[in-house]
Amino acid sequence: MDLANTGNQFISLLTLTFLEVILGIDNLVFISITSQRLPLAQQKAARRLGLTVAWVTRLILLACAVWIAGLTTPLFNIFDFALSGRDLLLLCGGVFLIYKATQEIHQELEPETHQNVPLKTSKFSLVIIQIGILDIIFSLDSVITAIGMTQQYWIMSLAITIAIILMIVASEPISRFINQHPTIRMLALSFLIFIGIVLVADGMHFHIPRGYIYFAVFFSITVEALNIIRHHRNKRKP
């Protein structure tokens, strides 16, 4: 095998794996937030099963690359605005994500309305269905990125597999951190609203570079991390 070709394949694999992890952050945050509505004993299983569903979904979509390309074909027009299957998926997913995150924020901000009511938990199957539906929406960007990076199926599937394994490993500490820090949880919910808006905008043919969203969120998390460090240091002072 040509050494130069092997090196190019390795670089493509590393680059694509990195991009898949970045594109999977929003999915991981959604899974972490949604699974917290389950009883504690079921949360870990839900996160792992949700990420496994994401892995299977992406591999299936990769195998249907021609179908993915066909999703951009307009289905019908509203005046001069053409809507394709991909647009409809993005619009529905974005609206659902905005609704879900807004609902969670409402429950966080108004706990007094539930003081005499036991905490409502979700059914395991319902949470997995929600995760599976959003996985399809989140997987579109991931699969389109993979197809644009390389035409070799084994590189795309291996990069996605490595990214999902890394996300499974990271899901537990991220979920614990979000659960232990209410302000970080609020930032995570705001991040989901941002992503929902981006999906709706994409569905309306108005592309917002995700780099802007990620930069804003990571900047906010960095500031909040500094506040947490400052808070802990102040608590140590006599």
C-alpha positions in Angstrom: 0.0 0.0 0.0 1.3 3.4 -0.9 2.6 5.1 2.3 1.4 8.6 1.2 -2.1 7.2 0.6 -2.1 5.6 4.0 -1.0 8.9 5.6 -3.8 10.7 3.9 -6.4 8.2 5.1 -5.1 8.5 8.6 -5.3 12.3 8.5 -8.8 12.0 7.1 -9.8 9.6 9.9 -8.4 11.9 12.6 -10.0 15.0 11.1 -13.4 13.4 10.6 -13.4 11.9 14.1 -12.7 15.3 15.6 -15.5 16.9 13.5 -17.9 14.1 14.5 -17.2 14.7 18.2 -17.8 18.4 17.8 -21.0 17.9 15.8 -22.1 15.4 18.5 -21.9 17.8 21.4 -25.5 19.1 20.9 -26.7 15.5 20.8 -24.8 14.6 24.0 -26.2 17.6 25.8 -29.8 16.8 24.7 -29.3 13.1 25.9 -27.9 14.3 29.2 -30.8 16.7 29.9 -33.5 14.3 28.7 -32.2 11.3 30.7 -32.4 13.3 33.9 -36.2 12.9 33.8 -35.8 9.2 34.4 -35.3 7.5 37.7 -31.6 7.6 38.8 -31.2 3.8 38.2 -32.2 4.1 34.5 -30.3 7.3 33.5 -27.0 5.7 32.7 -28.6 3.0 30.6 -30.7 5.6 28.7 -27.6 7.7 27.9 -25.7 4.6 26.6 -28.7 3.3 24.6 -29.4 6.8 23.2 -25.8 7.1 22.0 -26.0 3.6 20.6 -29.1 4.6 18.7 -27.2 7.6 17.4 -24.4 5.3 16.2 -26.7 2.9 14.4 -28.7 5.9 12.9 -25.6 7.5 11.4 -24.3 4.2 9.9 -27.6 3.6 8.3 -27.7 7.1 6.9 -24.2 6.7 5.6 -25.3 3.6 3.8 -28.1 5.6 2.3 -25.9 8.4 1.0 -27.8 8.6 -2.3 -31.1 8.9 -0.4 -29.6 11.7 1.8 -28.6 13.6 -1.4 -32.2 13.2 -2.6 -33.6 14.9 0.5 -32.5 18.2 -1.0 -34.9 17.8 -3.9 -37.8 20.2 -3.5 -41.1 18.5 -2.6 -43.4 21.5 -2.9 -43.4 25.3 -3.1 -45.0 27.9 -0.9 -45.1 30.9 -3.2 -41.4 31.2 -4.3 -40.1 29.2 -1.3 -39.2 25.6 -2.0 -39.3 23.0 0.8 -37.4 19.7 0.6 -37.5 16.6 2.8 -34.3 17.8 4.6 -35.9 21.2 5.2 -39.0 19.6 6.8 -36.9 17.4 9.0 -34.8 20.4 10.2 -37.9 22.5 10.8 -39.6 19.8 12.9 -36.5 19.0 14.8 -35.7 22.6 15.5 -39.2 23.4 16.8 -39.3 20.3 19.0 -35.9 21.2 20.4 -36.9 24.7 21.2 -40.1 23.5 22.8 -38.3 20.8 24.9 -35.6 23.2 26.2 -38.2 25.9 26.9 -40.3 23.4 28.9 -37.2 22.4 30.9 -36.3 26.0 31.6 -39.9 26.7 32.8 -39.7 23.9 35.2 -36.3 25.1 36.5 -37.5 28.7 37.0 -40.9 27.9 38.6 -40.3 25.1 41.1 -42.8 26.6 43.5 -45.7 25.5 41.3 -44.7 21.9 42.0 -43.9 22.1 45.7 -46.8 19.8 46.7 -46.5 17.6 43.6 -44.1 14.7 43.4 -41.4 15.1 40.8 -42.7 13.7 37.5 -40.5 11.2 35.9 -40.6 10.1 32.2 -41.0 6.6 30.9 -37.8 4.9 29.7 -39.3 4.1 26.3 -40.6 7.7 25.8 -37.2 9.1 26.5 -35.5 6.7 24.1 -38.1 7.6 21.4 -37.4 11.3 21.8 -33.6 10.7 21.7 -34.0 8.5 18.6 -36.1 11.1 16.7 -33.6 13.9 17.5 -30.7 11.6 16.6 -32.0 11.5 13.0 -32.0 15.3 12.9 -28.6 15.7 14.5 -27.2 12.9 12.3 -27.9 14.8 9.1 -25.1 17.3 9.6 -22.8 14.6 10.8 -23.4 12.3 7.8 -23.3 15.2 5.3 -19.9 16.3 6.8 -18.6 12.7 6.6 -19.6 12.3 3.0 -18.0 15.7 2.1 -14.7 14.7 3.8 -14.1 11.3 2.1 -15.8 8.8 -0.2 -14.5 5.8 1.6 -17.2 4.1 3.7 -14.9 2.4 6.2 -13.2 5.7 7.1 -16.6 7.4 7.6 -18.0 4.5 9.7 -14.8 4.1 11.8 -14.7 7.9 12.5 -18.4 7.8 13.6 -17.8 4.7 15.8 -14.7 6.3 17.5 -16.7 9.5 18.1 -19.6 7.6 19.6 -17.3 5.6 21.9 -15.7 8.9 23.1 -19.1 10.4 23.7 -20.2 7.3 25.7 -17.1 7.7 27.9 -17.7 11.4 28.3 -21.5 11.2 28.9 -21.3 10.2 32.5 -19.0 13.0 33.8 -20.8 15.6 31.6 -24.2 14.5 33.0 -23.0 14.6 36.6 -21.4 18.0 36.1 -24.6 19.4 34.5 -26.8 17.9 37.2 -24.5 19.2 40.1 -24.4 22.8 38.8 -27.8 24.5 38.1 -26.2 27.4 36.3 -24.4 25.0 33.9 -27.7 23.2 33.4 -29.3 26.5 32.4 -26.5 27.2 30.0 -27.0 23.7 28.5 -30.7 24.3 28.0 -30.0 27.7 26.4 -27.5 25.9 24.1 -30.3 23.5 23.0 -32.5 26.5 22.2 -29.7 28.0 20.1 -29.3 24.7 18.2 -33.1 24.6 17.7 -33.0 28.1 16.2 -30.1 27.1 14.0 -32.0 24.0 12.7 -35.1 26.1 12.0 -33.0 28.7 10.2 -31.3 26.0 8.1 -34.8 24.6 7.3 -35.7 28.1 6.0 -32.5 28.2 3.9 -30.8 30.7 6.2 -27.4 29.1 7.2 -25.9 30.2 10.5 -22.3 28.8 10.9 -22.3 26.6 13.9 -18.9 27.9 14.9 -20.5 31.1 16.1 -22.9 29.1 18.3 -20.2 26.9 19.7 -17.9 29.9 20.4 -20.7 31.7 22.3 -21.6 28.6 24.4 -18.0 27.7 25.2 -17.2 31.3 26.1 -20.3 31.3 28.5 -19.2 28.0 30.0 -15.6 29.3 30.5 -17.0 32.4 32.3 -19.3 30.2 34.4 -16.4 27.8 35.2 -14.4 30.8 36.5 -17.3 31.7 38.7 -17.6 28.2 40.1 -13.8 28.2 40.9 -14.2 31.6 42.6 -17.2 30.3 44.6 -15.3 27.2 45.8 -12.2 29.3 46.8 -14.4 31.7 48.7 -16.0 28.9 50.6 -12.6 27.6 51.7 -11.7 31.0 53.2 -12.2 31.1 57.0 
